[in-house]
């Protein structure tokens, strides 16, 4: 993808090219809703701004979003595989682990996306304290597994990760810890 | 932060938006108070012809001097300021005593604009009347920051489109006229069917594509066409979304990029302070609305938009 194409996609989503993934997703959902439903903002100009044009815009929005996500998805991979001296100084040991989604990895991704915990809380309705425990892998303070799984998936979804893969990785570590605990 | 130019000559903010009763005057009085509290010299001007009432927001019943003195006796604008009761802030009252002020001559208007730019203030806030009259549009267009106030109702949205479309049309017309193109905009617009032009955006594109020098002029002139949007009387998160929706629709529909700078929640204390003629920012200094007003005024000073996470 050329630099111009890349910038154009961001322009369609009305965000700057340095927007975080969170902002990209928000912009996409917001615009999709605006141009696909009857909005009081569109109604007064419906005649001059016909449905056909709005459909074209929707198509552009869909395309821009999927292209940006595909591109950033690739960048994400390289973030953990090709940049040993990336900011944040991930040691070799941690890097090997970070391919699987642990608490610290989730935190790292969240920080890279520029998302605050309270913002995650606003979106997922998971309390900040729980989110902290998830990130810190404070297993003893976490809710029972079925609830935990729902939380992890919602959180992963917000970070634009594959919820099933993240939940699998995370719960694998959780279960390992649990097995090591004396029976109640 | 202020450049040497700004020391000498204040930044001019015009507050308009089309519909009446959206809170233009209230917001002007509040933003002025905040700027004055931050130790800026502020002058508020009420140019709501026939409906001047900015003075009432400070509990002033008879301002004594007004724009009437400027138009009828030629008094210098600087001498027509009255105290607002708030340090660093003065007020020039609207035309409260004259009835024949709806036909201000073009030369008088230019003289008024000249005097406004020379006022001894760091911020000059101009409170416009409702509607899309040419005098209102010209005053809006002469400002450094064009601020539009909207309430989240379909009729207000409709009026705002009308206002912004007219402002943009006038801007295009006047810009080209100042470069010697008389009436080309009107000429093309009247024959828009023949040229396959459906709306203002397409008119601007057509003009730019047909004559490259006009394209250059419009690029330059329209780069300063920046509107800042404030939402008032917001009652739900869906209402707030109207701000970012307006931004998007105006971009895709008119091709202009406005900044959504903030909102004020609906609050009875606003109504109460207006009824009691108390300056809101002083009497409700710890209210949520005061905080919201401070936030967007700060965004306006810094040229920032509201955080997307909150919008």
Interface residues (C-beta under 8 A of the other chain):
Chain A: X14 X15 X22 X23 X26 X27 X30 X31 X34 X39 X40 X41 X42 X43 X44 X45 X48 X49 X57 X119 X122
Chain B: X152 X153 X154 X157 X158 X161 X198 X199 X241 X242 X244 X245 X246 X247 X248 X249 X251 X252 X253 X308 X309
